[in-house]
Amino acid sequence: MPKEKIKILLAEDDSFLLGMYATKFELDGFKVIMAEDGEKAARAALKELPDVVLLDIVLPKLNGFEVLKQLKQNPATAKIPVILLTNLSQRDEIEQGMKMGAEDYLIKAHFMPSEVVNKIKNILNK
């Protein structure tokens, strides 16, 4: 019986980045669920119960913090590790996200998709 694929929810409104991350995660054997806005991300997290969420802070409809808050308040999704995907200029937001229960954060400009995948794997192996 093959091991269940690790399910990752990618919430990112930049379709180019979303596609790039999705491709990289799929190549690494993940099952990818994509959401290009916060509402879709919150709904998908509840429906799919992913193993990990990669969450952009700046999202249409609901921002990443609102999504994070919903996930952490719901017992069904509270234990899912959330990694915030952010831009460098959002230093104070990073702190806020960590206080709200995010597991970690990634600054988009600093990481190649392969490094993002490795970071996610490390978090899941903790």
C-alpha positions as CSV (number, residue, x, y, z in Angstrom):
1,M,0.0,0.0,0.0
2,P,1.7,3.3,-1.1
3,K,2.0,5.9,1.6
4,E,-0.6,8.7,1.3
5,K,0.8,11.7,-0.5
6,I,1.4,14.7,1.7
7,K,-1.3,17.2,1.0
8,I,-0.2,20.9,0.8
9,L,-2.6,23.8,0.4
10,L,-1.0,26.7,-1.5
11,A,-2.7,30.0,-1.1
12,E,-1.1,32.6,-3.4
13,D,-2.8,35.2,-5.6
14,D,0.1,35.4,-8.1
15,S,-0.8,32.8,-10.6
16,F,2.8,32.5,-11.9
17,L,4.2,31.8,-8.4
18,L,1.3,29.5,-7.6
19,G,1.9,27.5,-10.7
20,M,5.7,27.4,-10.1
21,Y,5.3,26.2,-6.5
22,A,2.6,23.7,-7.4
23,T,4.7,22.2,-10.1
24,K,7.7,21.9,-7.7
25,F,5.7,20.3,-5.0
26,E,4.0,17.9,-7.4
27,L,7.4,16.8,-8.7
28,D,8.4,16.1,-5.1
29,G,5.4,13.8,-4.6
30,F,3.0,16.2,-2.8
31,K,-0.7,16.4,-3.6
32,V,-1.3,20.1,-4.2
33,I,-4.5,22.0,-3.5
34,M,-4.4,25.6,-4.9
35,A,-6.3,28.6,-3.7
36,E,-5.9,32.1,-5.2
37,D,-7.8,34.0,-2.6
38,G,-8.3,33.8,1.2
39,E,-11.9,32.6,1.1
40,K,-11.0,29.7,-1.2
41,A,-8.0,28.9,1.0
42,A,-10.2,28.8,4.2
43,R,-12.8,26.6,2.5
44,A,-10.2,24.3,1.0
45,A,-8.4,23.8,4.3
46,L,-11.6,22.7,5.9
47,K,-12.7,20.4,3.1
48,E,-9.3,18.9,2.3
49,L,-7.6,19.0,5.8
50,P,-4.1,19.4,4.2
51,D,-1.0,18.3,6.1
52,V,0.5,21.8,5.7
53,V,-0.6,25.2,4.4
54,L,1.6,27.7,2.6
55,L,-0.2,30.9,3.0
56,D,0.5,34.2,1.3
57,I,-0.3,37.2,3.6
58,V,-1.6,39.5,0.9
59,L,-4.6,37.7,-0.6
60,P,-7.8,39.0,-2.1
61,K,-11.1,38.6,-0.2
62,L,-9.6,37.4,3.1
63,N,-5.9,38.2,3.9
64,G,-3.5,35.6,5.2
65,F,-4.0,36.7,8.8
66,E,-7.8,36.2,8.6
67,V,-7.3,32.8,7.1
68,L,-4.8,31.9,9.7
69,K,-7.1,33.0,12.5
70,Q,-10.0,30.9,11.1
71,L,-7.7,27.9,10.8
72,K,-6.4,28.2,14.3
73,Q,-9.9,28.8,15.8
74,N,-11.4,25.7,14.2
75,P,-10.5,22.4,16.1
76,A,-10.5,20.5,12.7
77,T,-7.7,22.7,11.3
78,A,-6.0,24.1,14.4
79,K,-3.2,21.6,14.3
80,I,-2.3,22.1,10.7
81,P,1.1,23.8,10.4
82,V,0.8,27.1,8.5
83,I,3.8,28.7,6.8
84,L,3.4,32.3,5.9
85,L,4.6,33.4,2.5
86,T,5.6,37.0,2.6
87,N,7.5,39.8,1.1
88,L,10.5,41.3,2.7
89,S,8.8,44.6,3.6
90,Q,6.4,42.9,6.0
91,R,8.7,42.4,9.0
92,D,6.1,43.4,11.6
93,E,3.5,41.3,9.9
94,I,5.8,38.3,10.3
95,E,5.9,38.8,14.0
96,Q,2.1,39.1,14.1
97,G,1.7,35.9,12.1
98,M,4.0,34.0,14.4
99,K,2.1,35.2,17.5
100,M,-1.2,34.0,15.8
101,G,0.2,30.5,15.5
102,A,2.1,30.3,12.2
103,E,4.8,27.6,12.3
104,D,7.2,29.6,10.2
105,Y,7.5,32.1,7.4
106,L,9.3,32.4,4.1
107,I,10.3,35.6,2.4
108,K,9.4,35.0,-1.3
109,A,12.4,36.8,-2.8
110,H,14.9,34.8,-0.6
111,F,13.8,31.3,-1.5
112,M,13.8,29.2,-4.6
113,P,10.8,26.8,-4.9
114,S,13.1,23.9,-4.2
115,E,14.2,25.5,-0.9
116,V,10.6,26.1,-0.1
117,V,9.9,22.4,-0.6
118,N,12.8,21.4,1.6
119,K,11.7,23.8,4.4
120,I,8.2,22.3,4.3
121,K,9.6,18.8,4.5
122,N,11.7,19.8,7.5
123,I,8.7,21.2,9.3
124,L,6.6,18.1,8.5
125,N,9.5,15.9,9.9
126,K,9.6,17.6,13.2
